[in-house]
Amino acid sequence: MTAVAAALDALFADANIARDAVYIAEGGSPKLVRVALRRADEITGFGEVRLWSETTRLDLRVAEVPTPRPGDRIELDGEDFLIHGEPVRDRERLVWTVDLRPA
């Protein structure tokens, strides 16, 4: 295990940073995973106009969810979300960042 992987395991184990969620692949069975939630605002430019929108993103460890796909579900704190758009892996290829929308 690399130092980066060990550090990520420690971050995802920290209750202040990550929490439990249920990941359900389309047509699959529920799986308990740890996620790091991000609720950042996003500003998108469109010509002269700037559009503000709330986003819900989270990080998943590749070791727990090797191939997340659009349409897969995440249950978090009693709310259901669908993965929206293509997941993106980090440079080390250890973490997926996924965009979510309410189910």
GROMACS elastic network, one bead per residue, 0.5 to 0.9 nm:
[ bonds ]
;  ai    aj funct       b0    kb
    1     4     6  0.82035   500
    1     5     6  0.61809   500
    1     6     6  0.65809   500
    2     5     6  0.52008   500
    2     6     6  0.62753   500
    2     7     6  0.86485   500
    3     6     6  0.50821   500
    3     7     6  0.61387   500
    3     8     6  0.86385   500
    4     7     6  0.50779   500
    4     8     6  0.61943   500
    4     9     6  0.86481   500
    4    92     6  0.81458   500
    4    94     6  0.88370   500
    5     8     6  0.50800   500
    5     9     6  0.62000   500
    5    10     6  0.86924   500
    5    92     6  0.87465   500
    5    94     6  0.71679   500
    6     9     6  0.51047   500
    6    10     6  0.63498   500
    6    11     6  0.87630   500
    7    10     6  0.50981   500
    7    11     6  0.62634   500
    7    12     6  0.87197   500
    8    12     6  0.61091   500
    8    13     6  0.84563   500
    8    61     6  0.84262   500
    8    94     6  0.83145   500
    8    95     6  0.86246   500
    9    12     6  0.52361   500
    9    13     6  0.61188   500
    9    14     6  0.87547   500
    9    61     6  0.86826   500
   10    13     6  0.50751   500
   10    14     6  0.63296   500
   11    14     6  0.52377   500
   11    15     6  0.85498   500
   11    16     6  0.87891   500
   11    17     6  0.65488   500
   11    18     6  0.71928   500
   11    36     6  0.86749   500
   12    15     6  0.77659   500
   12    17     6  0.66924   500
   12    18     6  0.51709   500
   12    19     6  0.76944   500
   12    34     6  0.63435   500
   12    35     6  0.69113   500
   12    36     6  0.68624   500
   12    61     6  0.83845   500
   13    16     6  0.88541   500
   13    17     6  0.79825   500
   13    18     6  0.66951   500
   13    19     6  0.81379   500
   13    34     6  0.77147   500
   14    17     6  0.55468   500
   14    18     6  0.60225   500
   14    19     6  0.81276   500
   15    18     6  0.54536   500
   15    19     6  0.61169   500
   16    19     6  0.79913   500
   17    35     6  0.85227   500
   17    36     6  0.60126   500
   17    37     6  0.78336   500
   18    34     6  0.62337   500
   18    35     6  0.52554   500
   18    37     6  0.68500   500
   19    33     6  0.83385   500
   19    34     6  0.54251   500
   19    35     6  0.55559   500
   19    36     6  0.65980   500
   19    37     6  0.80159   500
   19    76     6  0.85878   500
   20    32     6  0.67916   500
   20    33     6  0.57852   500
   20    35     6  0.63283   500
   20    36     6  0.89984   500
   20    76     6  0.74423   500
   20    77     6  0.85340   500
   21    31     6  0.83417   500
   21    32     6  0.58714   500
   21    33     6  0.54441   500
   21    34     6  0.60028   500
   21    35     6  0.65620   500
   21    74     6  0.67175   500
   21    75     6  0.56951   500
   21    77     6  0.74679   500
   22    30     6  0.61195   500
   22    31     6  0.54559   500
   22    33     6  0.59720   500
   22    34     6  0.83926   500
   22    73     6  0.81056   500
   22    74     6  0.55762   500
   22    75     6  0.50049   500
   22    76     6  0.67639   500
   23    29     6  0.83948   500
   23    30     6  0.57062   500
   23    31     6  0.51794   500
   23    32     6  0.63076   500
   23    33     6  0.65771   500
   23    65     6  0.82402   500
   23    72     6  0.75350   500
   23    73     6  0.59297   500
   23    75     6  0.66036   500
   23    76     6  0.89935   500
   24    27     6  0.78847   500
   24    28     6  0.60036   500
   24    29     6  0.58201   500
   24    31     6  0.63060   500
   24    32     6  0.89286   500
   24    72     6  0.59223   500
   24    73     6  0.50332   500
   24    74     6  0.62421   500
   24    75     6  0.81610   500
   25    29     6  0.68836   500
   25    30     6  0.74971   500
   25    31     6  0.86930   500
   25    68     6  0.72379   500
   25    69     6  0.75890   500
   25    71     6  0.78772   500
   25    73     6  0.63617   500
   25    74     6  0.86633   500
   26    29     6  0.84412   500
   26    69     6  0.81746   500
   26    70     6  0.88055   500
   26    71     6  0.64725   500
   26    73     6  0.72457   500
   27    72     6  0.86683   500
   28    31     6  0.89891   500
   31    64     6  0.89470   500
   32    64     6  0.89066   500
   33    60     6  0.78526   500
   33    61     6  0.84468   500
   33    64     6  0.65425   500
   33    65     6  0.80562   500
   34    59     6  0.87364   500
   34    60     6  0.69401   500
   34    61     6  0.77231   500
   34    64     6  0.82272   500
   35    58     6  0.63498   500
   35    59     6  0.55781   500
   35    60     6  0.52776   500
   35    61     6  0.76081   500
   36    57     6  0.86739   500
   36    58     6  0.54397   500
   36    59     6  0.50563   500
   36    60     6  0.69977   500
   37    56     6  0.76514   500
   37    57     6  0.62175   500
   37    59     6  0.64933   500
   38    55     6  0.81450   500
   38    56     6  0.61065   500
   38    58     6  0.53101   500
   38    59     6  0.78547   500
   39    54     6  0.71969   500
   39    55     6  0.56995   500
   39    57     6  0.60954   500
   39    58     6  0.80619   500
   40    53     6  0.89183   500
   40    54     6  0.64607   500
   40    55     6  0.56345   500
   40    56     6  0.67799   500
   40    57     6  0.76335   500
   41    52     6  0.69926   500
   41    53     6  0.58020   500
   41    55     6  0.57014   500
   41    56     6  0.85383   500
   42    51     6  0.80965   500
   42    52     6  0.58055   500
   42    53     6  0.53773   500
   42    54     6  0.62146   500
   42    55     6  0.65967   500
   43    50     6  0.63343   500
   43    51     6  0.54571   500
   43    53     6  0.64958   500
   43    54     6  0.88761   500
   44    49     6  0.83770   500
   44    50     6  0.55923   500
   44    51     6  0.51086   500
   44    52     6  0.65421   500
   44    53     6  0.81459   500
   45    48     6  0.71750   500
   45    49     6  0.58868   500
   45    51     6  0.62499   500
   45    52     6  0.89932   500
   46    49     6  0.51689   500
   46    50     6  0.60792   500
   46    51     6  0.73481   500
   47    50     6  0.78979   500
   55    99     6  0.74177   500
   55   100     6  0.75989   500
   55   101     6  0.81587   500
   56    98     6  0.85579   500
   56    99     6  0.60480   500
   56   100     6  0.54506   500
   56   101     6  0.70195   500
   57    97     6  0.67680   500
   57    98     6  0.55415   500
   57   100     6  0.58057   500
   57   101     6  0.89158   500
   58    96     6  0.81649   500
   58    97     6  0.56929   500
   58    98     6  0.56437   500
   58    99     6  0.68758   500
   58   100     6  0.78237   500
   59    95     6  0.62691   500
   59    96     6  0.54640   500
   59    98     6  0.64559   500
   60    63     6  0.85428   500
   60    64     6  0.73109   500
   60    65     6  0.67357   500
   60    68     6  0.89371   500
   60    94     6  0.86362   500
   60    95     6  0.55716   500
   60    96     6  0.50750   500
   60    97     6  0.64849   500
   60    98     6  0.77989   500
   61    64     6  0.54195   500
   61    65     6  0.62180   500
   61    66     6  0.78573   500
   61    94     6  0.59911   500
   61    96     6  0.61716   500
   61    97     6  0.89396   500
   62    67     6  0.75851   500
   62    68     6  0.88599   500
   62    89     6  0.83133   500
   62    93     6  0.74106   500
   62    94     6  0.52119   500
   62    95     6  0.52716   500
   62    96     6  0.62528   500
   63    66     6  0.60364   500
   63    94     6  0.71979   500
   63    95     6  0.82813   500
   65    68     6  0.62103   500
   65    96     6  0.83465   500
   66    96     6  0.86855   500
   67    87     6  0.87410   500
   67    96     6  0.89370   500
   68    71     6  0.88688   500
   68    72     6  0.68346   500
   68    83     6  0.80453   500
   68    86     6  0.85128   500
   68    87     6  0.67648   500
   68    96     6  0.80885   500
   68    98     6  0.83252   500
   69    72     6  0.57494   500
   69    83     6  0.68486   500
   69    84     6  0.83957   500
   69    85     6  0.81265   500
   69    86     6  0.67805   500
   69    87     6  0.69284   500
   70    73     6  0.86269   500
   70    82     6  0.72453   500
   70    84     6  0.52405   500
   70    85     6  0.56256   500
   70    86     6  0.61760   500
   70    87     6  0.76571   500
   70    98     6  0.88979   500
   71    82     6  0.54502   500
   71    83     6  0.53066   500
   71    84     6  0.66550   500
   71    85     6  0.85984   500
   72    81     6  0.84655   500
   72    82     6  0.56990   500
   72    83     6  0.55333   500
   72    84     6  0.85639   500
   73    80     6  0.68677   500
   73    81     6  0.56243   500
   73    83     6  0.62683   500
   73   100     6  0.88874   500
   73   103     6  0.78138   500
   74    79     6  0.82580   500
   74    80     6  0.59212   500
   74    81     6  0.51952   500
   74    82     6  0.62662   500
   74    83     6  0.75073   500
   74   100     6  0.84397   500
   75    78     6  0.63818   500
   75    79     6  0.55745   500
   75    81     6  0.62712   500
   75    82     6  0.88276   500
   76    79     6  0.52945   500
   76    80     6  0.65073   500
   76    81     6  0.77751   500
   77    80     6  0.85111   500
   79   102     6  0.77768   500
   79   103     6  0.83080   500
   80   101     6  0.86505   500
   80   102     6  0.61204   500
   80   103     6  0.53666   500
   81    84     6  0.88821   500
   81   100     6  0.58348   500
   81   101     6  0.53895   500
   82    99     6  0.83904   500
   82   100     6  0.54688   500
   82   101     6  0.54564   500
   82   102     6  0.61936   500
   82   103     6  0.54100   500
   83    86     6  0.80512   500
   83    87     6  0.80042   500
   83    98     6  0.63786   500
   83    99     6  0.58422   500
   83   101     6  0.66537   500
   83   102     6  0.89804   500
   84    87     6  0.81997   500
   84    98     6  0.73357   500
   84    99     6  0.53721   500
   84   100     6  0.52280   500
   84   101     6  0.62456   500
   85    98     6  0.76634   500
   85    99     6  0.66070   500
   85   100     6  0.82778   500
   86    98     6  0.72352   500
   86    99     6  0.80226   500
   87    96     6  0.61386   500
   87    97     6  0.57306   500
   87    99     6  0.72301   500
   88    95     6  0.82751   500
   88    96     6  0.54364   500
   88    97     6  0.52652   500
   88    98     6  0.66383   500
   89    92     6  0.79385   500
   89    93     6  0.54804   500
   89    94     6  0.70373   500
   89    95     6  0.55822   500
   89    97     6  0.62722   500
   89    98     6  0.89450   500
   90    93     6  0.50901   500
   90    94     6  0.64744   500
   90    95     6  0.56038   500
   90    96     6  0.64990   500
   90    97     6  0.76479   500
   91    94     6  0.78769   500
   91    95     6  0.86218   500
   92    95     6  0.77439   500
   93    96     6  0.77806   500
  100   103     6  0.88184   500
